[in-house]
């Protein structure tokens, strides 16, 4: 029963359902923020109990061999014992199930996924379809456990397919300090988002089948484009930066700012092709009702979106956006392990400071708190955190 239960529960951490449940009361009473960890834990539990179940069946095979003319290998690896509800295939399918689980568990280890073999993990995890098919053949009543989770799974896949925004184009890229890459992407037709939302992006030139989630770093009001900022911290992100350095870097400036062709089938600019799944909402924030707002990460762009420039004198200012009747102060908090991670954002922060200095209405309206949490053993300073509080 434990094997049946874990076999179906491991299927349930689904992105669309989890996103929906985050908007309901279930978010408060269930670990929706830990679905990946739950999936791993249930998967390992399934594997362990499958081994225990297999050990018990081997003991049963020994008993059958003692009371018949069959050897243990004949009981386990053939249909001669006639065990099971489909052509006596229970022992054979049991061996197949353990083999499938073993392959999936080994290929899912961090040493495989994070060392340049993500494709191995990706394709071996596709064996789940074969696993459930063999489970139905192996166990007579497994389909009863499978009906509802399978229906939920199919609905989730259908929603993902419907919401898929399809192909789009990277129109420009920029290599920023601290190994950060900015991608400016053309919005697909009908694509809308809110501050804090994220998208799943696939760039076939980097990895043909990999989708990676990134927070949208531009304000929703930004024309027909949106941007993401990607820090090189893994195989895919490092490969992306190396690809841009190789193909789209201006030798004179060493900055990848070349405009990419918008031709959908242009082989010369195949690296600009991008596939994207529609946005997924982040935590909701009722910031318009607050007197003091704590801004973290990308929500800060919402405040900057209302900047106005006079066409005659080029003077720029930031009037209070509509709906900000109660908002009087903003605290911007950013925590990083290393000082270099602040570099790519320095220009925007400095611009905000200058605007506050010249605009009386914005005096002390935005307070910035930057914390560096890296503990430098060579530093004699007792204060481990660098709090640049302005």
Secondary structure per residue as TSV (DSSP state, phi and psi in degrees):
chain	resnum	aa	ss	phi	psi
A	1	X	-	360.0	-38.1
A	2	X	H	-63.7	-39.9
A	3	X	H	-63.7	-42.7
A	4	X	H	-62.3	-44.4
A	5	X	H	-64.9	-49.2
A	6	X	H	-67.7	-28.7
A	7	X	H	-64.1	-33.2
A	8	X	H	-92.0	-32.2
A	9	X	H	-67.1	-34.8
A	10	X	T	-62.7	-16.7
A	11	X	T	-86.6	-13.0
A	12	X	-	-85.5	-23.2
A	13	X	-	-67.6	84.9
A	14	X	-	-110.0	136.0
A	15	X	H	-59.9	-48.0
A	16	X	H	-67.1	-40.4
A	17	X	H	-66.8	-42.0
A	18	X	H	-63.6	-41.5
A	19	X	H	-60.5	-41.4
A	20	X	H	-67.0	-44.7
A	21	X	H	-66.4	-23.9
A	22	X	T	-64.4	-20.9
A	23	X	T	-91.8	1.4
A	24	X	S	-113.8	179.9
A	25	X	T	-67.2	-18.8
A	26	X	H	-62.8	-22.6
A	27	X	H	-62.1	-30.2
A	28	X	H	-83.4	-22.3
A	29	X	H	-115.1	2.3
A	30	X	S	-135.8	154.3
A	31	X	-	-81.8	61.8
A	32	X	G	-70.1	-20.7
A	33	X	G	-84.3	0.0
A	34	X	G	-128.2	33.9
A	35	X	H	-67.2	-33.7
A	36	X	H	-66.3	-44.8
A	37	X	H	-63.0	-38.9
A	38	X	H	-63.4	-42.2
A	39	X	H	-60.6	-44.0
A	40	X	H	-64.4	-44.1
A	41	X	H	-64.1	-45.1
A	42	X	H	-66.0	-38.1
A	43	X	H	-62.1	-44.0
A	44	X	H	-67.7	-37.4
A	45	X	H	-61.9	-43.0
A	46	X	H	-59.7	-44.0
A	47	X	H	-65.1	-44.6
A	48	X	H	-63.6	-47.0
A	49	X	H	-71.3	-25.2
A	50	X	H	-67.2	-39.2
A	51	X	H	-64.8	-42.0
A	52	X	H	-63.6	-41.9
A	53	X	H	-62.7	-40.6
A	54	X	H	-65.4	-38.9
A	55	X	H	-60.7	-41.1
A	56	X	H	-64.3	-37.3
A	57	X	H	-71.2	-30.4
A	58	X	H	-65.8	-40.3
A	59	X	H	-60.6	-38.6
A	60	X	H	-65.5	-36.2
A	61	X	H	-65.6	-37.0
A	62	X	H	-62.4	-42.9
A	63	X	H	-63.8	-41.7
A	64	X	H	-65.0	-40.4
A	65	X	H	-65.3	-30.3
A	66	X	H	-73.4	-26.0
A	67	X	T	-105.7	9.9
A	68	X	S	-145.1	-178.1
A	69	X	S	-91.5	10.2
A	70	X	-	-92.2	146.2
A	71	X	-	-85.8	167.0
A	72	X	H	-61.0	-46.7
A	73	X	H	-58.8	-35.2
A	74	X	H	-67.2	-34.5
A	75	X	H	-70.1	-41.4
A	76	X	H	-81.0	-40.2
A	77	X	H	-108.2	4.9
A	78	X	S	-133.1	177.6
A	79	X	S	-97.6	8.6
A	80	X	T	-64.8	-29.4
A	81	X	T	-76.6	-12.1
A	82	X	-	53.6	53.6
A	83	X	B	-106.8	130.1
A	84	X	S	118.0	159.8
A	85	X	T	-90.8	-8.7
A	86	X	T	-121.8	97.3
A	87	X	T	55.5	28.3
A	88	X	T	64.7	32.0
A	89	X	B	-94.2	8.1
A	90	X	H	-58.2	-48.0
A	91	X	H	-63.2	-43.8
A	92	X	H	-65.4	-45.2
A	93	X	H	-67.4	-30.1
A	94	X	H	-62.9	-43.7
A	95	X	H	-62.3	-41.8
A	96	X	H	-62.8	-40.0
A	97	X	H	-64.8	-43.0
A	98	X	H	-63.5	-40.1
A	99	X	H	-63.9	-42.6
A	100	X	H	-63.2	-45.5
A	101	X	H	-62.3	-40.8
A	102	X	H	-61.8	-44.4
A	103	X	H	-62.1	-44.4
A	104	X	H	-66.9	-40.8
A	105	X	H	-67.5	-44.5
A	106	X	H	-65.0	-43.7
A	107	X	H	-70.3	-16.7
A	108	X	T	-91.1	-1.6
A	109	X	S	-67.1	148.4
A	110	X	H	-56.7	-32.8
A	111	X	H	-64.4	-21.5
A	112	X	H	-91.9	-48.3
A	113	X	H	-67.4	-37.5
A	114	X	T	-101.6	9.0
A	115	X	T	-122.9	41.9
A	116	X	T	83.7	13.6
A	117	X	-	-123.7	38.5
A	118	X	H	-62.5	-33.9
A	119	X	H	-62.5	-33.4
A	120	X	H	-63.2	-46.5
A	121	X	H	-61.0	-44.5
A	122	X	H	-61.8	-49.9
A	123	X	H	-75.7	-34.0
A	124	X	H	-68.9	-29.9
A	125	X	H	-70.7	-18.9
A	126	X	T	-68.8	-8.9
A	127	X	T	-69.3	-6.5
A	128	X	H	-58.8	-33.7
A	129	X	H	-63.3	-45.1
A	130	X	H	-65.2	-37.0
A	131	X	H	-60.0	-48.5
A	132	X	H	-69.6	-33.2
A	133	X	H	-64.5	-44.6
A	134	X	H	-67.7	-34.5
A	135	X	H	-60.3	-40.0
A	136	X	H	-64.3	-38.0
A	137	X	H	-72.4	-34.9
A	138	X	H	-73.2	-45.1
A	139	X	-	-116.1	130.2
A	140	X	T	-63.5	-35.9
A	141	X	T	-106.8	8.9
A	142	X	H	-64.5	-32.7
A	143	X	H	-60.4	-27.4
A	144	X	H	-67.8	-35.6
A	145	X	H	-71.2	-25.3
A	146	X	H	-90.6	-19.9
A	147	X	H	-59.1	-56.5
A	148	X	H	-67.2	-49.8
A	149	X	H	-59.3	-37.1
A	150	X	H	-65.3	-38.2
A	151	X	H	-64.4	-44.1
A	152	X	H	-61.7	-42.7
A	153	X	H	-61.8	-44.7
A	154	X	H	-65.0	-40.1
A	155	X	H	-62.5	-42.2
A	156	X	H	-61.7	-43.2
A	157	X	H	-65.0	-37.5
A	158	X	H	-65.4	-42.0
A	159	X	H	-63.6	-42.1
A	160	X	H	-60.1	-42.6
A	161	X	H	-65.9	-42.3
A	162	X	H	-66.7	-39.6
A	163	X	H	-81.2	-8.5
A	164	X	E	-61.2	124.6
A	165	X	E	-80.1	-12.5
A	166	X	E	83.5	-160.1
A	167	X	E	-78.1	147.8
A	168	X	E	-147.2	-172.2
A	169	X	E	-131.7	142.0
A	170	X	E	-82.4	116.2
A	171	X	E	-88.6	-28.7
A	172	X	E	-159.8	154.7
A	173	X	E	-133.6	155.2
A	174	X	E	-145.4	128.5
A	175	X	E	-90.4	117.8
A	176	X	E	-102.3	166.1
A	177	X	T	-60.7	166.5
A	178	X	T	62.2	32.9
A	179	X	T	60.0	37.6
A	180	X	E	-107.3	135.0
A	181	X	E	-117.5	128.3
A	182	X	E	-102.1	126.1
A	183	X	E	-111.7	126.4
A	184	X	E	-102.8	120.1
A	185	X	E	-120.6	137.7
A	186	X	E	-70.0	130.2
A	187	X	-	-68.3	130.1
A	188	X	-	-66.4	158.8
A	189	X	T	-58.0	131.7
A	190	X	T	78.7	5.8
A	191	X	-	-81.5	123.1
A	192	X	-	-131.5	156.4
A	193	X	-	-155.7	170.9
A	194	X	-	-121.9	159.2
A	195	X	T	-56.4	133.2
A	196	X	T	95.8	-11.1
A	197	X	-	-73.3	162.2
A	198	X	E	-134.1	162.0
A	199	X	E	-126.3	153.4
A	200	X	E	-98.2	123.3
A	201	X	E	-120.7	138.4
A	202	X	E	-124.4	130.3
A	203	X	-	-116.5	103.5
A	204	X	T	-57.0	-30.2
A	205	X	T	-66.7	-23.1
A	206	X	T	-93.0	-51.5
A	207	X	-	-152.3	124.2
A	208	X	S	-67.3	-30.3
A	209	X	S	-119.7	5.3
A	210	X	-	-97.0	126.8
A	211	X	-	-105.4	135.4
A	212	X	E	-127.9	137.6
A	213	X	E	-86.6	136.2
A	214	X	E	-140.7	138.6
A	215	X	E	-69.7	136.2
A	216	X	B	-73.1	123.1
A	217	X	-	-98.8	0.2
A	218	X	S	-106.5	158.2
A	219	X	-	-73.3	148.5
A	220	X	T	-59.4	-24.7
A	221	X	T	-78.0	0.4
A	222	X	S	-80.8	76.4
A	223	X	T	45.7	-138.3
A	224	X	T	-101.6	16.2
A	225	X	E	-127.6	159.9
A	226	X	E	-138.4	162.1
A	227	X	E	-130.1	154.9
A	228	X	E	-132.4	146.1
A	229	X	E	-111.6	123.8
A	230	X	E	-119.5	119.8
A	231	X	E	-91.2	132.3
A	232	X	-	-72.1	102.9
A	233	X	-	-137.7	7.5
A	234	X	S	-161.3	-175.5
A	235	X	H	-62.0	-47.9
A	236	X	H	-67.6	-45.6
A	237	X	H	-67.4	-36.9
A	238	X	H	-66.7	-39.3
A	239	X	H	-64.7	-37.8
A	240	X	H	-61.7	-47.7
A	241	X	H	-65.0	-41.7
A	242	X	H	-63.8	-38.3
A	243	X	H	-64.1	-42.9
A	244	X	H	-67.2	-39.3
A	245	X	H	-62.3	-35.9
A	246	X	H	-77.2	-40.3
A	247	X	H	-103.3	-30.1
A	248	X	S	-127.7	28.3
A	249	X	-	-99.9	134.2
A	250	X	B	-80.2	114.1
A	251	X	T	-57.2	-29.0
A	252	X	T	-71.5	-34.5
A	253	X	T	-114.6	-11.1
A	254	X	T	57.5	31.4
A	255	X	B	-126.0	131.7
A	256	X	-	-84.2	83.4
A	257	X	-	-120.2	10.2
A	258	X	-	-66.4	134.2
A	259	X	-	-70.7	135.5
A	260	X	-	-97.0	146.2
A	261	X	-	-61.4	141.6
A	262	X	-	-93.0	2.2
A	263	X	-	-65.6	120.6
A	264	X	T	-63.5	-33.7
A	265	X	T	-110.4	20.5
A	266	X	-	-73.8	119.2
A	267	X	S	-74.5	-26.7
A	268	X	T	-63.7	-35.4
A	269	X	T	-112.8	39.1
A	270	X	G	-59.7	-26.9
A	271	X	G	-65.4	-18.0
A	272	X	G	-80.9	-12.8
A	273	X	E	-65.5	138.2
A	274	X	E	-143.9	136.0
A	275	X	E	-109.1	145.4
A	276	X	E	-143.1	137.3
A	277	X	E	-91.8	144.2
A	278	X	E	-55.7	163.7
A	279	X	E	-65.8	159.0
A	280	X	E	-127.7	131.2
A	281	X	-	-70.9	148.7
A	282	X	-	-96.6	-168.9
A	283	X	-	-60.7	135.5
A	284	X	-	-72.7	143.4
A	285	X	-	-133.8	122.4
A	286	X	-	-93.6	66.1
A	287	X	G	-74.5	-20.2
A	288	X	G	-72.4	-17.4
A	289	X	G	-93.0	2.0
A	290	X	-	-100.7	149.9
A	291	X	S	-83.4	-40.6
A	292	X	E	-123.9	127.8
A	293	X	E	-117.6	134.3
A	294	X	E	-96.2	108.9
A	295	X	E	-98.9	127.4
A	296	X	E	-125.2	132.6
A	297	X	G	66.7	-132.9
A	298	X	G	-77.2	-16.0
A	299	X	G	-62.1	-20.2
A	300	X	G	-62.2	-28.6
A	301	X	H	-63.5	-23.7
A	302	X	H	-62.6	-37.0
A	303	X	H	-70.9	-34.9
A	304	X	H	-81.4	-10.5
A	305	X	T	-67.9	-20.9
A	306	X	T	-90.9	15.1
A	307	X	E	-61.4	134.8
A	308	X	E	-121.8	139.0
A	309	X	E	-122.7	128.7
A	310	X	-	-71.3	127.9
A	311	X	T	-69.6	-17.9
A	312	X	T	-89.6	-44.2
A	313	X	T	-115.2	0.6
A	314	X	-	61.4	18.7
A	315	X	-	-75.3	134.9
A	316	X	E	-114.9	142.5
A	317	X	E	-151.8	166.4
A	318	X	E	-119.4	91.4
A	319	X	-	-67.6	155.7
A	320	X	-	-64.1	123.9
A	321	X	-	-60.4	154.8
A	322	X	T	-61.5	138.0
A	323	X	T	95.0	-8.9
A	324	X	-	-92.6	44.3
A	325	X	S	-65.2	-39.7
A	326	X	S	-90.5	-19.1
A	327	X	-	-73.5	122.1
A	328	X	-	-120.2	-22.6
A	329	X	E	-150.3	144.1
A	330	X	E	-124.4	130.0
A	331	X	E	-108.8	116.2
A	332	X	E	-100.4	119.8
A	333	X	E	-117.9	129.4
A	334	X	E	-137.1	126.7
A	335	X	E	-119.2	127.1
A	336	X	E	-136.7	158.1
A	337	X	S	-81.7	-29.4
A	338	X	S	-129.6	145.6
A	339	X	G	-63.9	-32.5
A	340	X	G	-65.2	-20.5
A	341	X	G	-70.2	-14.4
A	342	X	G	-85.4	-14.3
A	343	X	G	-63.2	-41.9
A	344	X	G	-70.8	-13.8
A	345	X	G	-104.7	-1.8
A	346	X	H	-61.9	-40.9
A	347	X	H	-60.6	-44.2
A	348	X	H	-67.6	-42.1
A	349	X	H	-63.3	-40.9
A	350	X	H	-65.0	-37.6
A	351	X	H	-65.0	-39.8
A	352	X	H	-64.0	-41.1
A	353	X	H	-61.9	-42.3
A	354	X	H	-64.4	-39.3
A	355	X	H	-67.6	-36.9
A	356	X	H	-66.5	-33.9
A	357	X	H	-69.5	-33.2
A	358	X	H	-97.0	-8.8
A	359	X	-	-114.5	112.0
A	360	X	G	-60.7	-35.3
A	361	X	G	-67.7	-18.3
A	362	X	G	-103.5	7.0
A	363	X	T	-58.0	121.0
A	364	X	T	60.1	19.1
A	365	X	T	-73.2	-30.3
A	366	X	E	-121.1	122.9
A	367	X	E	-112.6	127.1
A	368	X	E	-105.6	132.9
A	369	X	E	-123.8	111.6
A	370	X	E	-112.0	127.0
A	371	X	E	-119.7	131.5
A	372	X	E	-107.7	116.3
A	373	X	-	-97.2	-4.0
A	374	X	-	-68.9	132.9
A	375	X	-	-95.4	107.2
A	376	X	-	-89.4	114.3
A	377	X	T	-67.2	-23.4
A	378	X	T	-84.8	-7.1
A	379	X	-	-88.9	126.2
A	380	X	-	-81.2	-7.9
A	381	X	-	-68.9	132.3
A	382	X	S	-73.2	-18.8
A	383	X	-	-86.5	110.7
A	384	X	-	-76.9	-24.0
A	385	X	S	-102.0	136.6
A	386	X	-	-99.3	104.0
A	387	X	-	-102.1	96.8
A	388	X	E	-87.9	90.5
A	389	X	E	-103.4	110.5
A	390	X	-	-121.4	360.0
